[in-house]
Amino acid sequence: MQQPFRRHFLTFTGLALGLMTGGGAHAEDGAGAASSVSPSLSVSGFGTVGLVHASERHADFTSSVLKKHGAGATRRWSADVDTRLGLQLDLALSKRWSAVLQVVSEQDLDNSYRPRVEWANIKYQATPELALRVGRMALPMFLAAEYRKVGYIYPWVRPPVEAYGSMPFTSGDGADVNYRWSLGPLRNVSQVFYGYADVGLGKPRRAYGRHITGLANTSDWGALSVRASVIDTEATTDIGIALFDAFDAFGPAGAALTRAYAIDHKRYSVASLGVNYDPGRWFAMAEASRSITHSLLGATRSVYASAGWRQGSFTPYLTWARVHATSATNDPGLPLAGLPPALAARGAALNQILNGILATIPEQTSSSAGVRWDLGTNMALKLQYDRVTPHRGSRGTLINQTPGFVSGRTTHVASVALDFVY
């Protein structure tokens, strides 16, 4: 999908919503007879007001690589790490047709809180088991795929950044099929998605995910839930274009580096497996994922485990997480022997830039302790302490590092967040 197709796709979705709202008042019941159904619209919302302090003075702690700033080097206390506001409109038109629009406002790489359409899709419930959607929807990744923006639903201040913080695509434009089926006491929901994603990386840079194919299955058995998912896409971004143009000027050796690392129509796949056991009084959950791409983005494996105990309105919890780079985080770069001094100096500078980017492939371990206090049926206050330690020369998931940054030094992070739904 190119940009013109994407515009036409979203225009079609908007027109369909308008037509459905204006004229769709009849549906077929189970016997096939027409019945009049009055459309109904519900409005809901969610949000988080958060404040974060980090001890690191040469980098920023943040919840996502798509944030401009965080807590630490830029400012000691930051409200940008977790703060967001969302609004959702749900339109029920008949027994079979419905639509949803979700808009989210949070800090982006342009340092603005410009609202972004996170979901905008139409759903057709073909049978009680089979549903089809078209439009913009959450990509089928991770346990928290459908609610990762809604802080009130999960126990922590934020999902573990080692698993969730580095994936730039959270929603995509396309179509999916959901099928519910049972196998004895095991209830399953299987999902197939195909589409496209376009993410701003700070003007004028963008990232594109073309031909996104997603498969996911969620299995529930009493208090146990297991979710497996695989996402595969063709990723392209203009990050590093000037660097690779400069490499190409060095002939075959430079062109080989461009082929190896340029993010230009490169396959990017993420596979994850998550388990959650929640009998009510306590919960335990774990999730492992693996990302693979032959580019500057590298390849990683991540895992986290978390458990908590509910005591009335309080839920203390513990979390441990790790992300490990499985691809090279440095490269010899251009061979400099025999080059004229001026070219050798330029080549050395390019090699340094390349290795500086490769060092952003995260290597990090963190441990967290926190408590959630449910103030009511729609509001929760959370306190959380994290020990975050990048390893092996990596900056981990930290951003905006300065020359004084030292990998291996632990960053102490304190967070408070008020989550609410309405």
Phi, psi and chi 1 to 4 in degrees:
 res  aa     phi    psi   chi1   chi2   chi3   chi4
   1 MET       -  123.6  -68.4 -172.6 -172.8      -
   2 GLN   -92.9  175.6  -57.5  -62.7  -32.8      -
   3 GLN   -58.1  -44.2  -75.9  -72.6   -6.3      -
   4 PRO   -59.3  -41.6  -26.3   36.3      -      -
   5 PHE   -62.0  -41.2  179.9   87.6      -      -
   6 ARG   -61.0  -42.3  176.8  173.3  176.0  -90.1
   7 ARG   -63.6  -42.9  -72.2 -164.5  -64.7  -90.6
   8 HIS   -65.0  -36.9  -64.0  159.7      -      -
   9 PHE   -62.4  -47.8 -177.4   85.7      -      -
  10 LEU   -70.0  -33.7  -67.6  177.9      -      -
  11 THR   -63.0  -43.0  -60.0      -      -      -
  12 PHE   -59.5  -43.7  162.4   77.0      -      -
  13 THR   -60.7  -44.2  -57.2      -      -      -
  14 GLY   -63.6  -42.7      -      -      -      -
  15 LEU   -63.5  -40.5  -72.4  173.3      -      -
  16 ALA   -64.0  -40.4      -      -      -      -
  17 LEU   -61.0  -42.6  -76.3  168.4      -      -
  18 GLY   -64.7  -43.5      -      -      -      -
  19 LEU   -63.0  -41.4  -69.8  171.7      -      -
  20 MET   -64.8  -41.1  -70.1  165.7   62.2      -
  21 THR   -66.5  -39.2  -55.3      -      -      -
  22 GLY   -78.7  -33.0      -      -      -      -
  23 GLY  -125.8  -15.6      -      -      -      -
  24 GLY   -81.1   95.8      -      -      -      -
  25 ALA  -128.5    5.8      -      -      -      -
  26 HIS  -125.1  142.0  -63.8  -79.2      -      -
  27 ALA  -142.0  159.3      -      -      -      -
  28 GLU   -89.8  131.1  -64.9  -67.2  -34.0      -
  29 ASP   -82.7 -177.0   61.6   16.4      -      -
  30 GLY   -60.6  -26.6      -      -      -      -
  31 ALA   -90.6   -5.4      -      -      -      -
  32 GLY    96.9   -2.5      -      -      -      -
  33 ALA   -84.3  145.3      -      -      -      -
  34 ALA   -74.1  137.9      -      -      -      -
  35 SER  -137.1  141.6   60.0      -      -      -
  36 SER   -81.7  129.2  178.3      -      -      -
  37 VAL  -128.9  128.3  177.4      -      -      -
  38 SER   -83.9  126.4  -61.8      -      -      -
  39 PRO   -61.1  146.0  -22.0   33.4      -      -
  40 SER  -131.3  140.1   63.1      -      -      -
  41 LEU  -118.9  129.2  176.6   66.8      -      -
  42 SER  -119.8  142.9   62.8      -      -      -
  43 VAL  -118.7  128.8 -178.9      -      -      -
  44 SER  -140.3  171.6   59.3      -      -      -
  45 GLY  -158.8  172.6      -      -      -      -
  46 PHE  -155.3  161.9   56.0   88.7      -      -
  47 GLY  -171.0  166.1      -      -      -      -
  48 THR  -139.4  131.1  -61.9      -      -      -
  49 VAL  -112.6  111.0  178.5      -      -      -
  50 GLY  -125.9  157.5      -      -      -      -
  51 LEU  -140.9  132.2 -168.9   61.1      -      -
  52 VAL  -130.6  138.4  178.3      -      -      -
  53 HIS  -121.4  135.4  177.4  -87.2      -      -
  54 ALA  -128.5  141.8      -      -      -      -
  55 SER   -79.0  -21.9   63.6      -      -      -
  56 GLU   -66.7  134.9  177.7   60.6   60.3      -
  57 ARG  -107.5   -1.1  -67.1  -66.1  169.4  -95.0
  58 HIS  -124.7   18.5  -62.1  -75.9      -      -
  59 ALA  -167.8  165.5      -      -      -      -
  60 ASP  -108.2  133.2  -77.1  -14.9      -      -
  61 PHE   -82.3  135.5  172.7   84.9      -      -
  62 THR  -149.3  169.0 -173.1      -      -      -
  63 SER   -94.7   -9.5   57.6      -      -      -
  64 SER  -159.1  147.1  168.2      -      -      -
  65 VAL   -69.8  -10.0  -65.0      -      -      -
  66 LEU   -92.8   17.0  -61.9 -179.1      -      -
  67 LYS   -99.1  147.0  -62.0  -81.0 -170.5  178.5
  68 LYS   -78.3  -42.8  178.8   68.9  172.3  178.8
  69 HIS  -134.5  173.1  -58.6  -58.8      -      -
  70 GLY  -152.5 -154.5      -      -      -      -
  71 ALA  -103.4  135.3      -      -      -      -
  72 GLY   136.0 -100.2      -      -      -      -
  73 ALA   -71.3  -43.4      -      -      -      -
  74 THR   -69.7  -48.1  -58.3      -      -      -
  75 ARG  -155.7  146.7   55.8  179.5   68.9   92.0
  76 ARG   -66.8  -38.5  -57.9 -173.4   67.7  168.0
  77 TRP  -114.5  135.9  -68.4   89.0      -      -
  78 SER  -135.9  134.9  173.9      -      -      -
  79 ALA   -96.6   -1.0      -      -      -      -
  80 ASP   -86.1  -17.8  -63.0  -41.5      -      -
  81 VAL   -63.3  -46.4  175.9      -      -      -
  82 ASP  -119.8  -12.6  -59.2  -58.1      -      -
  83 THR   -69.2  131.3  -61.6      -      -      -
  84 ARG  -158.1  163.0   71.2  171.1   59.8   89.3
  85 LEU  -139.7  134.7 -176.8   64.3      -      -
  86 GLY  -131.1  148.6      -      -      -      -
  87 LEU  -130.3  136.5  178.0   68.1      -      -
  88 GLN  -132.6  132.3 -177.7  164.7  -42.1      -
  89 LEU  -112.5  126.5  -54.5  178.8      -      -
  90 ASP  -116.7  123.3  -69.6  -84.0      -      -
  91 LEU  -115.5  115.5  179.5   63.0      -      -
  92 ALA  -101.4  118.9      -      -      -      -
  93 LEU  -102.8  -31.4  -66.3  150.4      -      -
  94 SER  -163.9 -172.6   69.0      -      -      -
  95 LYS   -66.4  -21.4  -66.5  179.7 -179.9  179.5
  96 ARG  -111.8  -31.1  -63.3 -175.5 -175.9  -88.8
  97 TRP  -105.6  135.7  -70.6   96.2      -      -
  98 SER  -152.1  167.3   60.9      -      -      -
  99 ALA  -148.0  156.2      -      -      -      -
 100 VAL  -142.1  142.3   62.6      -      -      -
 101 LEU  -131.7  124.5  172.5   66.9      -      -
 102 GLN  -126.7  127.8 -174.9 -174.5   98.0      -
 103 VAL  -120.1  132.4  179.2      -      -      -
 104 VAL  -125.4  136.2  177.3      -      -      -
 105 SER  -117.5  120.9  172.8      -      -      -
 106 GLU  -156.0  165.3   58.8 -174.0  -21.7      -
 107 GLN   -62.1  139.0 -169.5 -159.4   45.9      -
 108 ASP  -121.5 -171.5   58.3   23.8      -      -
 109 LEU   -73.3  -11.8  -78.9  169.0      -      -
 110 ASP   -90.7    6.3  -68.9  -36.7      -      -
 111 ASN    61.0   34.9 -163.0   28.6      -      -
 112 SER  -122.2  165.7   76.5      -      -      -
 113 TYR  -112.5   37.5  -83.4   76.7      -      -
 114 ARG   -61.2  125.8 -174.9  167.7   42.7 -108.8
 115 PRO   -59.8  142.5  -22.5   33.9      -      -
 116 ARG  -125.2  137.7  177.8 -175.6 -176.4  -86.3
 117 VAL   -75.3  110.3  176.0      -      -      -
 118 GLU   -86.3  -42.2 -172.4   71.9   14.1      -
 119 TRP  -131.1  144.0  -61.5  -10.3      -      -
 120 ALA  -162.3   90.5      -      -      -      -
 121 ASN  -142.6  160.2   60.1   74.2      -      -
 122 ILE  -112.3  138.7  -55.4  164.0      -      -
 123 LYS  -121.5  135.7  177.3 -179.4  176.7 -178.8
 124 TYR  -119.7  115.7  176.5   65.3      -      -
 125 GLN   -87.5   90.4 -166.6   73.3   41.6      -
 126 ALA   -65.2  -43.0      -      -      -      -
 127 THR  -140.9  171.2   69.9      -      -      -
 128 PRO   -57.6  -22.5  -27.7   36.2      -      -
 129 GLU  -100.1  -25.7  -62.7   80.2   19.5      -
 130 LEU  -114.5  127.3  179.8   64.8      -      -
 131 ALA  -131.2  142.4      -      -      -      -
 132 LEU  -124.2  139.2  -60.0   90.5      -      -
 133 ARG  -130.1  151.4  -64.5 -173.9  -62.7  178.6
 134 VAL  -141.1  139.6   60.9      -      -      -
 135 GLY   132.0 -150.0      -      -      -      -
 136 ARG  -101.0  131.9  178.8  170.5  -64.7  177.1
 137 MET  -151.1  167.4   62.1 -158.0   76.8      -
 138 ALA   -65.5  137.8      -      -      -      -
 139 LEU   -72.5  142.3  -66.0  176.3      -      -
 140 PRO   -77.6   74.3   29.0  -34.7      -      -
 141 MET  -128.2  140.6  -59.3 -178.0  -57.9      -
 142 PHE    65.6  167.2  -53.1  121.3      -      -
 143 LEU   -62.3  -38.5  -78.7  170.5      -      -
 144 ALA   -95.1   28.3      -      -      -      -
 145 ALA   -54.6  -43.6      -      -      -      -
 146 GLU   -87.5  -10.4  -64.4  -71.7  -23.3      -
 147 TYR  -140.0   21.4   54.8   84.9      -      -
 148 ARG   -66.8  -17.9   63.2 -175.2  -66.0 -178.7
 149 LYS   -87.5  -11.9  -61.7  -70.0 -174.7 -179.0
 150 VAL  -102.5   93.4 -172.2      -      -      -
 151 GLY   -61.2  -27.2      -      -      -      -
 152 TYR   -63.1  -26.8 -180.0   79.5      -      -
 153 ILE   -76.7  -39.6  -64.2 -179.7      -      -
 154 TYR   -93.6  161.2   43.5   77.3      -      -
 155 PRO   -76.0  -28.1   25.2  -33.3      -      -
 156 TRP   -85.5  173.6  -33.3  -75.1      -      -
 157 VAL   -65.2  -41.2  168.3      -      -      -
 158 ARG  -149.2  152.9   67.2 -169.5   70.6   85.4
 159 PRO   -60.9  150.7  -21.8   32.7      -      -
 160 PRO   -53.1  123.6  -28.1   36.1      -      -
 161 VAL   -67.5  -24.2  -65.4      -      -      -
 162 GLU   -62.3  -33.2  -72.2   77.2    8.4      -
 163 ALA   -95.0  -42.8      -      -      -      -
 164 TYR  -101.1  -17.2  -72.6   79.1      -      -
 165 GLY   -79.6  -19.5      -      -      -      -
 166 SER  -104.6   -6.0   59.6      -      -      -
 167 MET   -86.1  113.3 -179.3   61.9 -173.1      -
 168 PRO   -75.7  -22.0   26.4  -33.3      -      -
 169 PHE   -98.2  118.2  -57.6  135.0      -      -
 170 THR  -110.0  -21.7   59.4      -      -      -
 171 SER  -142.8  161.6   61.5      -      -      -
 172 GLY  -147.5  162.1      -      -      -      -
 173 ASP   -98.1  125.8  -59.0  -29.8      -      -
 174 GLY   171.2 -144.8      -      -      -      -
 175 ALA  -141.6  149.6      -      -      -      -
 176 ASP  -142.5  163.7   77.7  -14.9      -      -
 177 VAL  -127.6  130.1  177.2      -      -      -
 178 ASN  -117.6  131.1  -71.9  -94.8      -      -
 179 TYR  -130.1  125.6 -176.5   69.0      -      -
 180 ARG   -97.3  133.4  -62.6  179.3  178.9  -86.8
 181 TRP  -152.7  159.6   53.9  -77.0      -      -
 182 SER  -125.1  149.8  -62.1      -      -      -
 183 LEU  -135.2   94.1 -176.9   63.0      -      -
 184 GLY    63.1 -128.5      -      -      -      -
 185 PRO   -80.6   -3.2   30.3  -35.0      -      -
 186 LEU   -88.4  119.8 -161.0   65.9      -      -
 187 ARG  -101.3  133.2  -62.3 -179.5  -44.7 -117.4
 188 ASN  -127.3  148.6  -61.6  -84.6      -      -
 189 VAL  -128.4  117.7  179.1      -      -      -
 190 SER  -106.9  139.4  -61.9      -      -      -
 191 GLN  -132.6  137.6  179.9 -177.4    4.7      -
 192 VAL  -125.0  129.7  179.1      -      -      -
 193 PHE  -127.6  144.0  172.7   87.6      -      -
 194 TYR  -141.6  133.8 -176.6   81.9      -      -
 195 GLY   178.3 -146.1      -      -      -      -
 196 TYR  -152.2  149.4  169.4   88.1      -      -
 197 ALA  -138.3  147.4      -      -      -      -
 198 ASP  -139.2  117.4  175.3    2.1      -      -
 199 VAL  -124.0  130.8  177.5      -      -      -
 200 GLY   -75.8  136.2      -      -      -      -
 201 LEU  -115.6   30.0  -59.2  177.7      -      -
 202 GLY    90.5  126.7      -      -      -      -
 203 LYS   -54.6  135.8  -67.2  179.6 -179.5  178.8
 204 PRO   -99.1   14.7   36.3  -34.4      -      -
 205 ARG   -78.6  145.3  -62.0  179.4  -59.7  174.1
 206 ARG  -141.8  160.5  -56.2 -161.9   70.6   80.0
 207 ALA  -124.6  138.9      -      -      -      -
 208 TYR  -123.0  137.1  -55.2   95.3      -      -
 209 GLY  -117.6  108.1      -      -      -      -
 210 ARG  -101.8  151.6  -63.1  179.3  174.5   89.3
 211 HIS    54.1   46.2  -50.8  -62.8      -      -
 212 ILE   -69.7  124.2  -60.1  175.8      -      -
 213 THR  -119.1  123.2  -57.1      -      -      -
 214 GLY  -125.9  135.4      -      -      -      -
 215 LEU  -127.3  135.0  -57.6  172.8      -      -
 216 ALA  -149.3  149.6      -      -      -      -
 217 ASN  -142.3  129.8 -173.6   80.4      -      -
 218 THR  -113.8  126.6  -57.3      -      -      -
 219 SER  -117.5  129.2  -60.0      -      -      -
 220 ASP  -118.8  133.9  -66.2  -48.5      -      -
 221 TRP  -140.9   94.6 -172.6    1.8      -      -
 222 GLY    62.9 -123.6      -      -      -      -
 223 ALA   -82.4   -4.0      -      -      -      -
 224 LEU   -98.9  133.1  177.2   66.1      -      -
 225 SER  -131.2  132.9 -178.8      -      -      -
 226 VAL  -128.7  130.6  179.4      -      -      -
 227 ARG  -128.5  127.2 -179.4  176.8  174.9   86.0
 228 ALA  -118.8  138.6      -      -      -      -
 229 SER  -148.1  152.1   64.3      -      -      -
 230 VAL  -139.3  129.3  177.4      -      -      -
 231 ILE  -122.2  134.4  -73.8  -79.0      -      -
 232 ASP  -134.9  134.1 -173.8   87.5      -      -
 233 THR  -148.7  167.5 -174.1      -      -      -
 234 GLU  -105.7  109.0 -178.9 -174.3  -86.1      -
 235 ALA   -97.6  138.8      -      -      -      -
 236 THR  -141.1  137.1  -62.1      -      -      -
 237 THR  -151.2  156.7  178.1      -      -      -
 238 ASP   -89.6    9.3   45.7   11.8      -      -
 239 ILE   -63.4  129.0  -68.6  176.9      -      -
 240 GLY    83.7    9.2      -      -      -      -
 241 ILE   -59.2  -46.4  -74.4 -179.4      -      -
 242 ALA   -62.2  -38.4      -      -      -      -
 243 LEU   -62.1  -45.6  172.6   65.5      -      -
 244 PHE   -75.8  -28.2  -65.1  117.3      -      -
 245 ASP   -61.9  -40.2  -74.1  -15.5      -      -
 246 ALA   -67.7  -39.0      -      -      -      -
 247 PHE   -62.4  -42.4  -87.5  132.5      -      -
 248 ASP   -59.4  -28.7  -72.8  -19.3      -      -
 249 ALA   -68.2  -12.7      -      -      -      -
 250 PHE   -92.6   11.9  -81.7   79.5      -      -
 251 GLY    84.7 -154.5      -      -      -      -
 252 PRO   -56.2  -39.0  -25.7   34.8      -      -
 253 ALA   -64.6  -41.5      -      -      -      -
 254 GLY   -69.9  -38.6      -      -      -      -
 255 ALA   -63.2  -34.6      -      -      -      -
 256 ALA   -64.9  -38.6      -      -      -      -
 257 LEU   -66.8  -37.8  -69.3  169.2      -      -
 258 THR   -63.0  -44.7  -64.1      -      -      -
 259 ARG   -62.2  -34.3  -72.7 -166.7  -59.6  -88.0
 260 ALA   -76.5  -34.3      -      -      -      -
 261 TYR  -121.5  -18.0  -66.6  114.3      -      -
 262 ALA   -63.8  136.8      -      -      -      -
 263 ILE   -91.3   76.7  -49.5  172.4      -      -
 264 ASP  -134.0  100.7 -175.3   10.4      -      -
 265 HIS    55.7   46.4  -63.3   84.6      -      -
 266 LYS  -100.5  137.3  -68.8  -67.0 -178.2   68.8
 267 ARG   -67.5  133.7 -178.7 -176.5  174.7 -170.0
 268 TYR  -132.4  119.2 -175.1   17.7      -      -
 269 SER  -128.1  144.4   60.7      -      -      -
 270 VAL  -134.0  125.8 -179.6      -      -      -
 271 ALA  -119.3  138.8      -      -      -      -
 272 SER  -142.3  152.7   67.4      -      -      -
 273 LEU  -138.3  122.2  176.9   64.4      -      -
 274 GLY  -127.0  145.2      -      -      -      -
 275 VAL  -130.7  133.4  179.0      -      -      -
 276 ASN  -133.6  125.9 -178.5   29.7      -      -
 277 TYR  -120.2  119.3 -174.9   73.6      -      -
 278 ASP  -141.4   89.4 -170.1  -16.9      -      -
 279 PRO   -80.9   -2.6   28.9  -33.4      -      -
 280 GLY   122.5  -59.7      -      -      -      -
 281 ARG   -76.2  -23.2  -70.7  -65.5  -56.1  -85.5
 282 TRP  -151.4  169.3   57.2  -80.9      -      -
 283 PHE  -144.8  153.7   71.0   87.0      -      -
 284 ALA  -143.4  133.6      -      -      -      -
 285 MET  -146.6  153.5   59.6 -165.7  -55.8      -
 286 ALA  -151.8  152.8      -      -      -      -
 287 GLU  -151.1  138.5 -165.4  163.0   12.0      -
 288 ALA  -127.3  143.6      -      -      -      -
 289 SER  -145.1  160.2   62.9      -      -      -
 290 ARG  -139.9  129.2 -178.4  177.8 -176.8 -179.6
 291 SER  -116.4  141.1   68.0      -      -      -
 292 ILE  -135.9  127.5  -59.6  175.1      -      -
 293 THR  -155.8  136.7  177.3      -      -      -
 294 HIS   -92.8   76.2  -59.0  -71.6      -      -
 295 SER  -163.5 -169.1   71.8      -      -      -
 296 LEU   -58.6  -24.3  -75.3  174.4      -      -
 297 LEU   -71.0  -20.1  -61.4  174.9      -      -
 298 GLY    69.1 -163.9      -      -      -      -
 299 ALA  -135.0  139.8      -      -      -      -
 300 THR  -139.2  160.0   62.3      -      -      -
 301 ARG  -125.5  137.9  -69.3  179.7  179.4  174.0
 302 SER  -134.8  154.1   65.4      -      -      -
 303 VAL  -153.2  147.1   62.5      -      -      -
 304 TYR  -146.4  156.4   74.4   85.1      -      -
 305 ALA  -139.3  140.5      -      -      -      -
 306 SER  -146.8  147.0 -176.9      -      -      -
 307 ALA  -147.6  150.1      -      -      -      -
 308 GLY  -151.2  161.8      -      -      -      -
 309 TRP  -128.5  125.8 -176.0  -91.2      -      -
 310 ARG   -90.6  121.0  -62.9 -175.5  178.6   93.9
 311 GLN  -121.4   91.4  -61.4  -73.6  -31.6      -
 312 GLY    64.5 -123.7      -      -      -      -
 313 SER   -89.2    1.7   58.8      -      -      -
 314 PHE  -108.6  141.3  -68.1   91.4      -      -
 315 THR  -134.6   93.5  -54.8      -      -      -
 316 PRO   -74.9  148.1   24.4  -30.0      -      -
 317 TYR  -149.7  159.3   57.8   85.3      -      -
 318 LEU  -129.5  147.2  -62.8  172.1      -      -
 319 THR  -142.9  140.3  -54.5      -      -      -
 320 TRP  -128.4  138.5  176.0   87.1      -      -
 321 ALA  -145.3  153.2      -      -      -      -
 322 ARG  -150.3  143.2 -176.9 -171.7  179.8 -167.9
 323 VAL  -127.3  135.3   58.2      -      -      -
 324 HIS  -129.6  131.1  169.4   62.1      -      -
 325 ALA   -78.7  126.9      -      -      -      -
 326 THR  -105.2    3.0   57.6      -      -      -
 327 SER  -116.2  168.8   60.7      -      -      -
 328 ALA   -63.7  135.5      -      -      -      -
 329 THR  -104.0    9.3   56.7      -      -      -
 330 ASN  -155.6  160.0   59.3   76.9      -      -
 331 ASP  -147.2  140.7 -168.5  -70.7      -      -
 332 PRO   -59.1  -26.9  -22.6   32.2      -      -
 333 GLY    74.7 -149.4      -      -      -      -
 334 LEU   -69.2  135.9  -68.4  167.0      -      -
 335 PRO   -71.7  127.8   24.0  -31.4      -      -
 336 LEU  -103.6  -13.8  -54.5  178.1      -      -
 337 ALA   -62.5  133.1      -      -      -      -
 338 GLY    85.6   -5.7      -      -      -      -
 339 LEU   -79.6  148.6  -68.1  177.9      -      -
 340 PRO   -56.7  150.4  -21.5   31.2      -      -
 341 PRO   -51.9  -41.4  -27.4   35.2      -      -
 342 ALA   -66.0  -43.8      -      -      -      -
 343 LEU   -68.8  -37.1  -82.6  179.8      -      -
 344 ALA   -63.1  -40.0      -      -      -      -
 345 ALA   -65.4  -40.1      -      -      -      -
 346 ARG   -67.8  -41.8  177.6  168.0  173.0   76.5
 347 GLY   -62.3  -39.7      -      -      -      -
 348 ALA   -63.7  -37.8      -      -      -      -
 349 ALA   -66.3  -40.0      -      -      -      -
 350 LEU   -66.2  -40.9  -66.7  175.9      -      -
 351 ASN   -60.8  -38.7  -70.0  -17.1      -      -
 352 GLN   -65.7  -40.8 -176.2  177.5    8.8      -
 353 ILE   -64.0  -44.3  -65.9  171.6      -      -
 354 LEU   -58.9  -46.5  173.6   63.2      -      -
 355 ASN   -71.0  -27.3  -77.6  -66.7      -      -
 356 GLY   -65.4  -36.5      -      -      -      -
 357 ILE   -73.2  -41.9  -63.4  175.0      -      -
 358 LEU   -61.9  -28.9  -69.4  176.4      -      -
 359 ALA   -69.0  -11.0      -      -      -      -
 360 THR   -82.0  -10.3   64.9      -      -      -
 361 ILE   -63.5  121.0  -59.4  172.6      -      -
 362 PRO   -73.7  135.7   23.9  -32.1      -      -
 363 GLU  -127.9  111.4  -79.1  -91.2    3.0      -
 364 GLN  -160.2  146.7  179.7  173.4  -68.1      -
 365 THR  -128.1  141.2  -57.5      -      -      -
 366 SER  -141.5  152.9   71.1      -      -      -
 367 SER  -132.7  142.9   54.3      -      -      -
 368 SER  -137.7  148.3  -50.0      -      -      -
 369 ALA  -135.9  138.5      -      -      -      -
 370 GLY  -158.1  175.8      -      -      -      -
 371 VAL  -144.0  138.5   61.4      -      -      -
 372 ARG  -109.6  132.8  171.2 -172.8  174.0  126.4
 373 TRP  -119.4  110.3  178.9   18.4      -      -
 374 ASP   -79.7  108.9  -75.7  -81.9      -      -
 375 LEU   -80.3  -17.4  -57.5  175.0      -      -
 376 GLY  -175.9 -165.7      -      -      -      -
 377 THR   -78.3   -7.0   57.0      -      -      -
 378 ASN  -138.3   17.4   64.0  -19.1      -      -
 379 MET  -150.3  137.9 -172.4  175.3  -64.2      -
 380 ALA  -141.6  138.5      -      -      -      -
 381 LEU  -106.3  132.0  179.8   66.3      -      -
 382 LYS  -127.4  139.3  -57.7  172.2 -175.0  176.2
 383 LEU  -121.3  137.6  -58.4  175.1      -      -
 384 GLN  -148.0  140.1 -176.1  168.9  -51.0      -
 385 TYR  -120.8  131.7  165.9   72.1      -      -
 386 ASP  -124.7  140.0  -57.0  -89.3      -      -
 387 ARG  -108.9  113.4  -74.0  174.8   52.2   90.5
 388 VAL  -115.9  122.0 -179.7      -      -      -
 389 THR  -129.7  107.4  -51.2      -      -      -
 390 PRO   -71.6  154.0  -15.6   30.5      -      -
 391 HIS  -130.5  166.2  -60.4  -67.5      -      -
 392 ARG    51.7   43.0  -62.8  175.9   56.6 -168.4
 393 GLY    79.9   -3.4      -      -      -      -
 394 SER   -83.2  155.2  168.9      -      -      -
 395 ARG   -86.7   -1.7   69.0  176.9 -173.7 -178.2
 396 GLY    66.5 -135.5      -      -      -      -
 397 THR   -97.5    8.3   62.5      -      -      -
 398 LEU   -73.9  156.8  -55.0  178.6      -      -
 399 ILE  -129.4  171.1   62.4  172.3      -      -
 400 ASN    56.4   41.2  -60.2  -26.3      -      -
 401 GLN   -70.6  148.9   74.6  -91.4   33.8      -
 402 THR  -106.8  171.0   70.0      -      -      -
 403 PRO   -57.8  -21.4  -28.4   36.4      -      -
 404 GLY   -83.7    0.3      -      -      -      -
 405 PHE   -68.6  138.7  175.7   76.2      -      -
 406 VAL  -125.7  117.4  176.9      -      -      -
 407 SER   -68.8  141.8 -178.1      -      -      -
 408 GLY   100.4  -11.2      -      -      -      -
 409 ARG   -87.5  131.8 -178.7  168.8   55.4 -158.4
 410 THR   -77.3  134.0  -64.5      -      -      -
 411 THR  -102.9  129.3  -62.4      -      -      -
 412 HIS   -98.4  124.1  -56.9  -88.0      -      -
 413 VAL  -121.8  128.1 -179.0      -      -      -
 414 ALA  -117.3  130.8      -      -      -      -
 415 SER  -131.9  144.3  -53.4      -      -      -
 416 VAL  -131.9  136.4   57.4      -      -      -
 417 ALA  -144.4  139.1      -      -      -      -
 418 LEU  -110.8  111.9  179.5   65.8      -      -
 419 ASP  -100.9  143.2  -66.8  -40.2      -      -
 420 PHE  -149.9  155.4   54.5   90.6      -      -
 421 VAL  -131.3  152.2  -66.8      -      -      -
 422 TYR  -150.6      -   58.5   91.6      -      -
